[in-house]
Amino acid sequence: MPTLVIKGKITKEYNHWVRVFDDVGELRETKYGIKTLYRGHELDDESTIHVVLYTPSMEALQEHMQNEADIIAEAGGDPSPESNVICVCTD
């Protein structure tokens, strides 16, 4: 199971994004098996977020981002893979 370190940009206020992100945490874990290990923003730039996720597979992450694209967009994130830098690490 890979651990993912993701860097992305958001278009809405950080407080809005983090509230929505946290609200769907149970959905991510129960439906896709994705656990959140960390989420936050850069000290000098609240529009640049960092998320560390533990996922059962890259396919699970892709399925989550496709199926929940509306939620991600409402939070101010961009679900497209090209808008995020994803580093796949060992568990």
VEXSEVO-195558 format. One record per residue: residue in three letters; x, y, z of N, C-alpha, C in turn; chain. Coordinates in nm, 2 decimals, padded with zeros to 4 digits. Each point is the difference from the previous one (the first is absolute). Layout:
! residues N
+------+--------+--------+--------+--------+--------+--------+--------+--------+--------+-------+
! resn !   n.xx !   n.yy !   n.zz !  ca.xx !  ca.yy !  ca.zz !   c.xx !   c.yy !   c.zz ! chain !
+------+--------+--------+--------+--------+--------+--------+--------+--------+--------+-------+
!  ALA !      X !      Y !      Z !      X !      Y !      Z !      X !      Y !      Z !     A !
...
+------+--------+--------+--------+--------+--------+--------+--------+--------+--------+-------+
END
This chain:
! residues 91
+------+--------+--------+--------+--------+--------+--------+--------+--------+--------+-------+
! resn !   n.xx !   n.yy !   n.zz !  ca.xx !  ca.yy !  ca.zz !   c.xx !   c.yy !   c.zz ! chain !
+------+--------+--------+--------+--------+--------+--------+--------+--------+--------+-------+
!  MET !  00.08 ! -00.12 !  00.00 ! -00.08 !  00.12 !  00.00 !  00.09 !  00.12 !  00.00 !     A !
!  PRO ! -00.01 !  00.09 ! -00.10 !  00.08 !  00.12 ! -00.01 ! -00.05 !  00.11 !  00.09 !     A !
!  THR !  00.10 !  00.08 !  00.04 ! -00.03 !  00.12 !  00.07 !  00.02 !  00.11 ! -00.10 !     A !
!  LEU ! -00.09 !  00.10 ! -00.01 !  00.00 !  00.10 ! -00.10 !  00.03 !  00.14 !  00.07 !     A !
!  VAL !  00.09 !  00.07 ! -00.06 !  00.02 !  00.14 !  00.05 ! -00.04 !  00.09 ! -00.12 !     A !
!  ILE ! -00.11 !  00.07 !  00.02 ! -00.06 !  00.08 ! -00.11 !  00.01 !  00.15 !  00.03 !     A !
!  LYS !  00.04 !  00.07 ! -00.10 !  00.01 !  00.15 !  00.01 ! -00.10 !  00.05 ! -00.11 !     A !
!  GLY ! -00.09 !  00.09 !  00.04 ! -00.10 !  00.06 ! -00.09 ! -00.03 !  00.14 !  00.03 !     A !
!  LYS ! -00.08 !  00.06 ! -00.09 ! -00.05 !  00.13 !  00.02 ! -00.15 !  00.00 !  00.02 !     A !
!  ILE ! -00.05 !  00.09 !  00.08 ! -00.14 !  00.02 !  00.02 ! -00.04 !  00.14 ! -00.04 !     A !
!  THR ! -00.13 !  00.01 ! -00.04 ! -00.05 !  00.13 ! -00.05 ! -00.09 !  00.07 !  00.09 !     A !
!  LYS ! -00.03 ! -00.07 !  00.11 ! -00.09 !  00.06 !  00.11 !  00.08 !  00.01 !  00.12 !     A !
!  GLU ! -00.05 !  00.07 !  00.10 !  00.07 !  00.02 !  00.13 !  00.04 ! -00.14 !  00.06 !     A !
!  TYR !  00.11 !  00.00 !  00.07 !  00.05 ! -00.12 !  00.06 ! -00.10 ! -00.06 !  00.10 !     A !
!  ASN ! -00.06 !  00.09 !  00.08 ! -00.10 ! -00.05 !  00.10 ! -00.12 ! -00.07 ! -00.06 !     A !
!  HIS ! -00.04 !  00.05 ! -00.11 ! -00.11 ! -00.07 ! -00.08 !  00.05 ! -00.13 ! -00.05 !     A !
!  TRP !  00.12 ! -00.01 ! -00.06 !  00.05 ! -00.12 ! -00.06 !  00.02 ! -00.11 !  00.11 !     A !
!  VAL !  00.06 !  00.04 !  00.11 !  00.03 ! -00.10 !  00.11 ! -00.13 ! -00.05 !  00.06 !     A !
!  ARG ! -00.10 !  00.08 !  00.01 ! -00.13 ! -00.04 !  00.06 ! -00.06 ! -00.11 ! -00.09 !     A !
!  VAL !  00.00 !  00.03 ! -00.13 ! -00.06 ! -00.10 ! -00.09 !  00.09 ! -00.13 !  00.00 !     A !
!  PHE !  00.13 !  00.02 ! -00.01 !  00.09 ! -00.11 !  00.00 ! -00.02 ! -00.09 !  00.12 !     A !
!  ASP ! -00.01 !  00.06 !  00.12 ! -00.02 ! -00.08 !  00.12 ! -00.14 ! -00.06 !  00.00 !     A !
!  ASP ! -00.10 !  00.07 ! -00.05 ! -00.14 ! -00.06 !  00.00 ! -00.01 ! -00.13 ! -00.08 !     A !
!  VAL !  00.08 ! -00.01 ! -00.10 !  00.00 ! -00.12 ! -00.08 !  00.10 ! -00.11 !  00.03 !     A !
!  GLY !  00.07 !  00.03 !  00.11 !  00.10 ! -00.10 !  00.05 ! -00.05 ! -00.14 !  00.02 !     A !
!  GLU ! -00.12 ! -00.01 !  00.06 ! -00.05 ! -00.13 !  00.02 ! -00.04 ! -00.07 ! -00.13 !     A !
!  LEU ! -00.05 !  00.08 ! -00.09 ! -00.03 ! -00.06 ! -00.14 !  00.12 ! -00.05 ! -00.06 !     A !
!  ARG !  00.11 !  00.08 !  00.00 !  00.13 ! -00.05 ! -00.06 !  00.04 ! -00.13 !  00.06 !     A !
!  GLU ! -00.01 ! -00.01 !  00.13 !  00.05 ! -00.12 !  00.07 ! -00.09 ! -00.12 ! -00.02 !     A !
!  THR ! -00.13 !  00.02 !  00.02 ! -00.09 ! -00.12 ! -00.01 ! -00.02 ! -00.05 ! -00.15 !     A !
!  LYS ! -00.02 !  00.10 ! -00.09 ! -00.03 ! -00.04 ! -00.14 !  00.13 ! -00.04 ! -00.08 !     A !
!  TYR !  00.11 !  00.07 !  00.03 !  00.12 ! -00.02 ! -00.08 !  00.12 ! -00.06 !  00.07 !     A !
!  GLY ! -00.01 !  00.00 !  00.14 !  00.11 ! -00.05 !  00.08 !  00.12 !  00.10 !  00.01 !     A !
!  ILE ! -00.03 !  00.13 ! -00.03 !  00.11 !  00.10 !  00.00 ! -00.01 !  00.07 !  00.14 !     A !
!  LYS !  00.12 !  00.00 !  00.07 !  00.01 !  00.06 !  00.13 !  00.08 !  00.13 ! -00.01 !     A !
!  THR ! -00.04 !  00.10 !  00.06 !  00.07 !  00.13 !  00.01 !  00.10 !  00.00 !  00.11 !     A !
!  LEU !  00.12 !  00.02 ! -00.03 !  00.11 !  00.01 !  00.10 !  00.03 !  00.14 !  00.04 !     A !
!  TYR ! -00.02 !  00.09 ! -00.10 !  00.03 !  00.14 !  00.03 ! -00.07 !  00.08 ! -00.11 !     A !
!  ARG ! -00.04 !  00.12 !  00.03 ! -00.05 !  00.10 ! -00.09 !  00.03 !  00.14 !  00.06 !     A !
!  GLY !  00.05 !  00.09 ! -00.09 !  00.04 !  00.13 !  00.05 !  00.03 !  00.09 ! -00.12 !     A !
!  HIS !  00.05 !  00.12 !  00.03 !  00.05 !  00.09 ! -00.11 !  00.13 !  00.05 !  00.03 !     A !
!  GLU !  00.07 !  00.06 ! -00.10 !  00.13 !  00.06 !  00.02 ! -00.02 !  00.13 !  00.09 !     A !
!  LEU !  00.10 !  00.02 !  00.08 ! -00.01 !  00.11 !  00.10 ! -00.03 !  00.13 ! -00.07 !     A !
!  ASP !  00.07 !  00.03 ! -00.11 ! -00.01 !  00.13 ! -00.07 ! -00.11 !  00.00 ! -00.11 !     A !
!  ASP ! -00.07 ! -00.11 ! -00.02 ! -00.09 ! -00.01 ! -00.11 ! -00.11 ! -00.09 !  00.03 !     A !
!  GLU ! -00.11 !  00.05 !  00.04 ! -00.12 ! -00.09 !  00.04 ! -00.06 ! -00.06 ! -00.12 !     A !
!  SER !  00.03 !  00.04 ! -00.12 ! -00.06 ! -00.06 ! -00.12 !  00.08 ! -00.12 ! -00.05 !     A !
!  THR !  00.12 ! -00.03 !  00.06 !  00.07 ! -00.11 ! -00.04 ! -00.01 ! -00.10 !  00.12 !     A !
!  ILE ! -00.06 ! -00.11 ! -00.03 ! -00.03 ! -00.10 !  00.10 !  00.09 ! -00.12 ! -00.01 !     A !
!  HIS !  00.02 ! -00.08 !  00.10 !  00.07 ! -00.12 !  00.01 ! -00.09 ! -00.10 !  00.07 !     A !
!  VAL !  00.00 ! -00.12 ! -00.06 ! -00.08 ! -00.11 !  00.06 !  00.08 ! -00.13 ! -00.01 !     A !
!  VAL !  00.00 ! -00.07 !  00.11 !  00.07 ! -00.13 !  00.01 ! -00.11 ! -00.10 !  00.02 !     A !
!  LEU ! -00.02 ! -00.10 ! -00.10 ! -00.10 ! -00.10 !  00.01 !  00.06 ! -00.14 ! -00.01 !     A !
!  TYR ! -00.06 ! -00.09 !  00.07 !  00.03 ! -00.14 ! -00.01 ! -00.11 ! -00.07 ! -00.08 !     A !
!  THR !  00.03 ! -00.06 ! -00.12 ! -00.10 ! -00.05 ! -00.08 !  00.03 ! -00.15 ! -00.04 !     A !
!  PRO ! -00.10 ! -00.08 ! -00.01 !  00.02 ! -00.14 ! -00.03 !  00.06 ! -00.02 ! -00.14 !     A !
!  SER ! -00.03 !  00.10 ! -00.09 !  00.06 ! -00.01 ! -00.14 ! -00.02 !  00.14 ! -00.07 !     A !
!  MET !  00.08 !  00.01 ! -00.10 ! -00.02 !  00.13 ! -00.08 ! -00.14 !  00.00 ! -00.07 !     A !
!  GLU ! -00.05 ! -00.12 ! -00.03 ! -00.13 ! -00.01 ! -00.06 ! -00.11 !  00.05 !  00.09 !     A !
!  ALA !  00.02 ! -00.03 !  00.13 ! -00.10 !  00.05 !  00.10 !  00.00 !  00.15 !  00.00 !     A !
!  LEU !  00.12 !  00.07 !  00.00 !  00.01 !  00.14 !  00.00 ! -00.07 !  00.06 ! -00.13 !     A !
!  GLN !  00.03 ! -00.06 ! -00.11 ! -00.05 !  00.04 ! -00.13 ! -00.16 ! -00.01 !  00.00 !     A !
!  GLU ! -00.05 ! -00.11 !  00.05 ! -00.14 ! -00.02 !  00.01 ! -00.06 !  00.11 !  00.09 !     A !
!  HIS !  00.06 !  00.02 !  00.11 ! -00.05 !  00.11 !  00.10 !  00.00 !  00.13 ! -00.07 !     A !
!  MET !  00.10 !  00.04 ! -00.07 !  00.01 !  00.13 ! -00.06 ! -00.10 !  00.02 ! -00.12 !     A !
!  GLN ! -00.03 ! -00.11 ! -00.07 ! -00.10 !  00.00 ! -00.11 ! -00.14 !  00.01 !  00.06 !     A !
!  ASN ! -00.03 ! -00.09 !  00.09 ! -00.13 ! -00.01 !  00.05 ! -00.04 !  00.12 !  00.09 !     A !
!  GLU !  00.09 !  00.06 !  00.07 ! -00.03 !  00.11 !  00.09 !  00.05 !  00.13 ! -00.06 !     A !
!  ALA !  00.01 !  00.01 ! -00.13 !  00.05 !  00.12 ! -00.06 ! -00.08 !  00.12 !  00.03 !     A !
!  ASP ! -00.13 ! -00.01 !  00.02 ! -00.09 !  00.11 !  00.03 !  00.03 !  00.05 !  00.14 !     A !
!  ILE !  00.02 ! -00.09 !  00.10 !  00.04 !  00.04 !  00.13 !  00.13 !  00.07 !  00.01 !     A !
!  ILE !  00.10 ! -00.05 ! -00.08 !  00.13 !  00.06 !  00.00 !  00.00 !  00.14 ! -00.06 !     A !
!  ALA ! -00.08 !  00.01 ! -00.11 ! -00.01 !  00.13 ! -00.06 ! -00.08 !  00.10 !  00.09 !     A !
!  GLU ! -00.10 ! -00.04 !  00.07 ! -00.07 !  00.08 !  00.09 !  00.09 !  00.05 !  00.11 !     A !
!  ALA !  00.09 ! -00.08 !  00.04 !  00.10 !  00.04 !  00.11 !  00.10 !  00.10 ! -00.05 !     A !
!  GLY !  00.01 !  00.01 ! -00.13 !  00.10 !  00.09 ! -00.06 !  00.12 ! -00.06 ! -00.05 !     A !
!  GLY !  00.00 ! -00.14 ! -00.01 !  00.11 ! -00.07 ! -00.05 ! -00.02 ! -00.04 ! -00.14 !     A !
!  ASP !  00.10 ! -00.04 ! -00.07 ! -00.01 ! -00.05 ! -00.14 !  00.03 ! -00.15 !  00.00 !     A !
!  PRO ! -00.09 ! -00.08 ! -00.03 !  00.02 ! -00.15 !  00.00 !  00.09 ! -00.05 ! -00.11 !     A !
!  SER !  00.03 !  00.08 ! -00.10 !  00.08 ! -00.06 ! -00.11 !  00.14 ! -00.03 !  00.04 !     A !
!  PRO !  00.05 ! -00.11 ! -00.04 !  00.14 ! -00.04 !  00.05 !  00.11 !  00.10 ! -00.04 !     A !
!  GLU ! -00.02 !  00.07 ! -00.12 !  00.10 !  00.09 ! -00.04 !  00.01 !  00.13 !  00.08 !     A !
!  SER ! -00.10 !  00.03 !  00.09 !  00.00 !  00.12 !  00.08 !  00.06 ! -00.03 !  00.14 !     A !
!  ASN !  00.04 ! -00.12 !  00.02 !  00.06 ! -00.04 !  00.13 !  00.13 ! -00.07 ! -00.02 !     A !
!  VAL !  00.10 !  00.02 !  00.09 !  00.12 ! -00.07 !  00.00 ! -00.01 ! -00.11 !  00.10 !     A !
!  ILE !  00.00 ! -00.13 ! -00.04 ! -00.02 ! -00.11 !  00.08 !  00.13 ! -00.08 !  00.00 !     A !
!  CYS !  00.06 ! -00.02 !  00.12 !  00.12 ! -00.08 !  00.02 ! -00.05 ! -00.13 !  00.07 !     A !
!  VAL !  00.03 ! -00.11 ! -00.06 ! -00.03 ! -00.13 !  00.05 !  00.11 ! -00.05 !  00.08 !     A !
!  CYS ! -00.02 ! -00.03 !  00.13 !  00.10 ! -00.05 !  00.09 ! -00.03 ! -00.13 !  00.06 !     A !
!  THR !  00.09 ! -00.06 !  00.07 ! -00.02 ! -00.13 !  00.06 ! -00.08 !  00.02 !  00.12 !     A !
!  ASP ! -00.06 ! -00.11 !  00.05 ! -00.08 !  00.01 !  00.12 !  00.08 ! -00.02 !  00.13 !     A !
+------+--------+--------+--------+--------+--------+--------+--------+--------+--------+-------+
END
